Amino acid sequence: MFRIGTLAAVGTLTLTGCFSSGAADDTADRARVAMLQPPRSGLSQFSDDAFKLSRWSTAETLVTLDDLGDAQPGLATDWSRVDERTWSFDLRPDVRFHNGAPLDSAAVVTALTAATTAAPKPRILDGVELTVTAADDDTVEVATEDIDPLVPQRLSSPQLAILAPAAYSAGGSDPVGTGTGPFVLTAVNGTSSATLDRNENYWGEPAKLAGIDVDFVPDGTARAAALRNGTADVVEAIPVSQAGNINPSLVHEVPMPRTNTLYLNTSAGVFADPAMRAAARESVDKDRLVEQVYEGRADAANGLLGPALPWAADRPARTETPAGDATGKKITLATFTDRAELPEVAVLLQQELEAKGFVVEQVVREYQFIETDALSGAFDAFILSRATVLDSGDPVAYMYSDFACEGSFDISQFCDPQVDEALASASATEPGDDRRAAILDAEKLILEKDAAVPMLHERVIQGESAGLTGVARDPRERTLITNQTAFE
């Protein structure tokens, strides 16, 4: 299943361009990576496949993010605000794409314009009208229809990576041999595998590895076995059920910006009463859920935002609504089967709610058959594993979607003018400490209303073979193999 040599020739798209790369049959210094999901959109950068290109360090963006989510230089070395709606970005000099073409303003305009005209648009551009023009050969200007303080953060999204103009010549985007990163994507074998070789002409410090050999392995048991038997060096998303069968020194837990949350219907039924929402909050035994469902490989939640965002630990104190008597109150508790742990969470949560006095009816379906009902308020309570930080590295979009009066994912049917005002204030605040404080103020108001009960923050389990160093453990899942990854 896992290769130690070259890819099979059948069905393989191979690059034979004019860049310098490592020998594909030199296996001594190549990392073998087993990834969870195969490409869903032919490795189009405008889809979620873009995160694979980023994790392989083949495609790069104008801007990167630090641990706090603040913008840092990437292919752009500096930027400034020209006016409320326009930003200027200075491009890094002496950068060449893997096919030898230079990085200049025309190439950046081509790449970002292709993103704005893609159908569907990259998720990071939902609701954003963005235009890009060349100010000179080394400077681009990015303008937005509305005032947007997050433009630099948006440009850090892997979906807005800058590929060579040739990548867009046939419509869509072709990442084979068109990136700028320390590794060159040389071959893609459908949904089975991919090969990358070291970019000997990288603008930064060259990669220490000769290359990367990737296999897409959706089966969690097979991924775990690959780490145990030494046929993979790096393994994504080892299932909790398999982690105990692996040498602990090879297993690393990475906190994720994902919160397992109990959403409560605030507009109708039992939980329209704030005292009943408080009773539901009090019934949740977070530590029990972490230990019994996640085998201790998660973090009990103190808020909507978890340890993947270290600054969230500085949240202000909350004033909690007193709980009412839930005896005999009938509720429906719903979730879905697509994430295997959620039905288990529902079973324990039903027991906890019933111990508080609620009478609970459970509804469990596949997500595609339950989402419409959940969004329409058909249930009193809904368990959801929710990503709290999307492509910009900023949680305001998630909070607005889930808890604003006009939110598009308002499972709680929640609408509160004070919360809307707080979210608007956070959205308008410039990135940095003030914005983070405004986000936590909005979180405080949401949780004081018990619109949702954050239960736990998930971790992903990453496997790394002994002797391999410099593998990124990234909560945002943007980086994995870097130019610093090496065998000891």
Secondary structure, DSSP 4 states (H G I P E B T S, - for coil): ---SSPPPSTT-EE---SS----TT--TTEEEEEESS--SSTT-TTSTTHHHHHHTT-S--SEEE-TTS-EEESSEEEEEEEETTEEEEEEPTT-B-TTS-B--HHHHHHHHHHHHH-SSPPGGGTT--EEEEEEETTEEEEEESS--TTHHHHTTSGGG----GGGGTTSS---TT---SSEEEEEEETTTEEEEEE-TT-SSSPPSSSEEEEEE---HHHHHHHHHTTS-SEES---HHHHTTS-GGGEEEEEEEEEEEEEE-SSSSGGGSHHHHHHHHHH--HHHHHHHHSTT-EEE-SSSS-TTSGGGGGPPP--PPPP---TT-EEEEEEESSSTHHHHHHHHHHHHHHHTT-EEEEEEE-GGGTHHHHHHT-SSEEEEEEE---TTS-THHHHHHHHSTT-TT-TT----HHHHHHHHHHHHSPTTHHHHHHHHHHHHHHHHTTSEEEEEEEEEEEEE-TTEE-----TTS--SS-TT-EE-
